[in-house]
Amino acid sequence: MTGKTIDRAVLRVLGGEAIWPPPVWLMRQAGRYLPEYRKLRATAGNFIALSTTPAMATEATLQPVRRFGLDAAILFSDILILPWALGQKLRYAEGEGPVMERIETLADLEVLNLHRLKPGTESVMETVSRARAELPAETTLIGFAGSPFTVACYMLDGRGGNFARTLGLAYSDPGLLASVIETVTTATIDYLSWQIEAGADCVMLFDSWAGLLPPDLFRAHVIHPTARIVNAVRHRHPGVHVIGFPRLAGLMALPYIAETGISAFGMDTATDAPALARLLPRKVALQGNLDPLLLRAGGVSLNYAVERIAGELAGLPHIFNLGHGVLPDTPPEHVAMLIEHLRSLDRPPLETSRETATSSA
């Protein structure tokens, strides 16, 4: 090591710095919309093999950075690798998404073993280490996990959908839901910590189904476990940045930001970014929130939206991203167009700052 400071723009923003134009990466930036990914996926045979074979998972992590020059790479994996590593059966059915042998009772949960987590995720840590070594020095590497509530939805329902069983258990058997969330929370603290030790520069928590919960349950099953994870990971790795993404949180975004300790809040497509910026209870970076449908559509509307979102948050710590993941039928050329247009903006098209936004409210 030479002691030279490495300039990673995403980390600067996570530390509270406003950069123009904002750094950019995209949720699900590695995936089916890329022809090179489809070729790799065919070679792997199945998704679990792809996610747990370090050479292939590293390649999937690097592909979008190579193609587009994004400011961050995110570990290629899946939120359900964690319960799979604990011992819950998982398969990916063609056209259905993930299918798990669901947790029916506390006895089923007790079969899962936290001692399996480390050996079960060694391949993930090797992928993190390889990706960090192969990425450009200026590119941030983001590790991640699913947030406990969202992971619990799949563990208890067994597949994607409206998660009616999980939501019903919140009232009919709250102890089972709480026990699953407790198990996932404990495992996630270790899982994210190991990713940081392996080379991840920061980590992100995906809570895709947080918006299904009413406020009291949102506090119990989203805010409280997230705060516990952030505090525990930071205790082991002081100063590490954590991005939180509780999709469709609505007004619960405010207590989530205030109480969890996250460094950045991932905005979904429905978030009014300027309004949220005016209401922020503390200094926190914002990430998002272009509509993935606009990215798929491309054209003038895409360019206008890029200008609007970047301009509305100019002067604030902002990472440009989507409000959800890249859609599988998105033309790669549109991703290139987004990045090129964002980086061509020579000055903020709509001057603003958190201070002026607050004073005008």
N, C-alpha and C positions, 0 to 999 in steps of 0.2 A: 504494500500500500504506500502511495506517495504522500498521503495527507491532503491531496487536492479535493476541494469541495465539489461534490457532484450536484449539478443543478437539475432537480426534478420538479417540473412546474406543478404537477398535481400535488406533491407534498407541500410546496410553498402555499398553494391555495388552502390545503387542509390545515395549515398553520395560521390561516387568517389573512393571507395576502391577496389583494386584488391584482390580477394580471390581465392585460389586454393584448391581443384577444385571449379569451379564456382557453385553458387547455381542454382537450377533448378526448373522450373515449366513449364507447357505447355498450350498454348492456346487451348481452348475447352477440357481441361483435364477432365471436367465433361461432360458426354454425352453418346450417344448411343453405344459406344464401350464397356461400362461397363455393365455387366449383372445386377448389383444392381441398376444402373440408369434405365434400361429398366423396371425393376419391379416397381420402384417408379413412372415412367412416366405413366405406365398402371393404377396405383392407382389414379393418379391425374385426369385422364380423358381427359384433354387438356393442351396445353403448357402454356396458360395464367394462368390457375389455378395453375399449378406447379410453375410458376415464382412468383406468388403473394400470395401464401400460405406460410407464414414464416417457419413453421415446415418442409414442404417438400423442399422448396428452400434451407434452411439451410442444410438439409440432403444431397442434391445434391452438395452443396458447399464442404461439408466435405468428401464425399465419396472418391475422388481420393487421398486426403491427408492421410486418414486412410489406404487405400490400398497400397500406394507407398511411403509415407513419404516425399512428396514434400516439398520444402522450402517455398512455398507460396500457398495460396488458393485464387481463384478469385471468387467474388460474382457470384452466379448462378442467371442469369437474362437474359435479351435480350435488344439490343439497341433500339428496337421499343416500349419498355414499356414506354419510355418518351413521344412520341407523342400520344400513347394510353391514358396515364394519362391526357394529355391535352384535350382529347376528340375526337381524330381521330379514326374511327372504324378500328379494326384489328382482323384478324383471321388467324390461321395457318392451311392451307389446306394440307391434307395428300399428300405427294409426290410433293408439290408445294412450300412449304415454306410460308413465311408471305404474306398475302394479305390485302391491306389497301384500304379504300375508298379514292381515291386519291384527292389531292388538285387541283382543276381546275382553280380557280380564287382567287384573293385577298379576295373576300367575303367568300370563303370557309376557308381560313386561319384565318380570323377574328372570325370565330365561335369557334376556339380553344381558350382556356382560361388559361392563366398562373396561375390564382388563383386556378385552379383545381390540379395543379402539386403536391402540398404538400399533400393534402389528398389522391390523387391518387397513391402516392409512399410511403405512410406510411408503407405498408407491406414490401417494399424493405428495408427500414431503420430498421425495426424489424429484418429482415433476417441478415443484416449486424451486428447488435448488438448481436444477438444469435450466429452467426458464430464466432465473435471475442471472445465471452465468452467460446465457446466450443473448439476452436482450441488450439493446444499446444502453449505455450508462445513464443517459438522461431519461429513459423510459421507466416510469413507476410500475412496480409489480404489485397487484392487488390480490391478496388472498381473500377467501370468503367462506361463509357458512350460511345455511338457512337459519332463520330465527326460530326459537323453540316452538312458537305457536304454529307457524306454517309447516314445520317438519312434523309436528304432532298431528296436523290435519291428515297428512298422508299415512302416517303410522296407524291412525285410528280408523280412517275411512277405507284405506287400502288402495285408493286410486284418486285421481283428480275428479273434480266435479263441484257440486255446491257444498260439500262437506257437511251434509245434514246430520250425520251421526255425531261428528265431533262437536258441532254446535249444540246438539241435543244433550250430549254428555255434560256440557258445561252446567246444565241444570239438573239432569237426572242422576249423574254419577260424577260430581265435580272432583271427587277424590282421584278417580282414574285419570281424568284429564290433567289434574295438577301433578300427578305422579309421573306421567309421560313427559310433561314439560320440565319437571325437575331433572329427570334423567337426561333429557336433551341439553338442558342448560349446563349441567355439570360436564357433559361430554364436549360441548361446544367450547367451553373455556380452554380445555386442553387442546382441542383440535386447532383453534385459531392460534394459540400460543406456539404450538409446534410449527405452524406455517410461518410465523414470524421468525422463529429460530432457524427455519430452513432458508429464509431469504425474502419473504414477503415484506414489502416496504410499509404496507398498511393493510387493513382488512375491512370487509364489508359484510353486513348482516342483511339478508334478504327476507323480508316478511311480506310475501306477496299476498297473503290472505288476511292481513291484519284488519282490513276494512270491513270484514264480515262481523266484527264484534261490536256490541254496544259499549258505551264509554266505561262502565264499571268493569266489564270483562276485559276491555282493551288495557286498562290499567293493570289488572291482575296478570294477564297472560302475554302482554306485549311489552309494556313499559317496565314492569318490575324485573322480568328475566333479562331484558336487554341491559338495564342498568347494572344488574349483577355481573353479566358477561363483560361489559365495558370496564367496570371497576376491577374485576379479577384479572383481566388481560393486561390492563395498565399497571396493576400491581406487579405483575411479572415482567412487563416491558414498559417502563415509564416513558411517557411521551408518545407512545404509538398512537396513530390516528385510526379512528373507527368511523366508517360511514354507515348510517342507518337508512334503511329503505322500507318503511311501513306503508305499503301501497294502499291508497284510498283512506288514509288516516283522517282526512278532513280536519276539523278543528282540534282533534286529538293530537295533531302535529305539534301544537304548542307545548302541552305538558310532556310529550315525548322528547322534544328537544331540551326542555328545561330540566328534566329529571334523569335522563339516561346518561348524559356526559358525552354523547357522540360529538365528533369533530365536524361532521358534515351530514346534512339531511338530504336524502335522495327524493326529489319531487316527482310524483307521478304525473301523468298527462293532465289530470283534472285539477292540479294545483295552480292557483293564481299566484304566480311567483312574486310580482310586485307587492301584492297584499300580504303575502307571508313575510316578505322582507321587512315590511313596516311593523309587523307584529312580533318579530323574533324576540324571545325573552332574554337571549344572551348572544354573544358573538359566536356564530357558527357559519361554516361554509354551506353553500347551496349547490346541489348537483341536479342537472336535468335541463329541461323536461319536454323536449321536442316530441310530438306525437309520432309514433312509429308508422302510422298510416301516411303521414306527410312525407316521411323519408321514402316510403315505398312509391308514392306518387311522383316525387321529384318536381322538376320544373321551377317556374317563377315562384309558386307558392312556398316551395321548400326554401328558396333563398330568402324570401320575405320573412318567414318564420325564424330562420337562423338570425337574421338581423334584429328582429323584434326581441327574441329571448335574450340574446347577448346584450342588446342595448338596454333592455329593462333592468338588467343586473350589472351593468357597467359600474365600476367603482366599488363593487362588492366582491368578496371571495366566491368565485363561481367556477364550477367545472361543467363544461357543456356536455350534455348527455341526452338520452331519450327518457321519456316518461315510463317506458317499459322496454322490453327487448326488441331487437331487430326481427322483423317478420321474415319467415323463410323464403317468401317470394319477392323480397326486396332486391332490385338490381344492384349489384356491387358498384356500378357507376354512380348511383345516387349517393352512396356513402362517400365516394371520392369527391363528388360535387359538394356535399355538405362541408367536408373538411377544407376543401380548397376555398370555398366562399367564406367560411368563418375566418380563415387565416388571411384572407385578402382585405378584411375590414381594417383600414388604416387608422381609424379613430372610432370611439363609441358613437354609433348613430343616434342614440338616445341617451344623453348624459343623465346620470342619476347617481345616488349614493344612499347608503342606509340612513345617513344623517338627514339628507334632504327629504327622503321618502318619509321618515318619521315626522319631520317638522311640518310636512304638508298634509299629514293625516288628520 
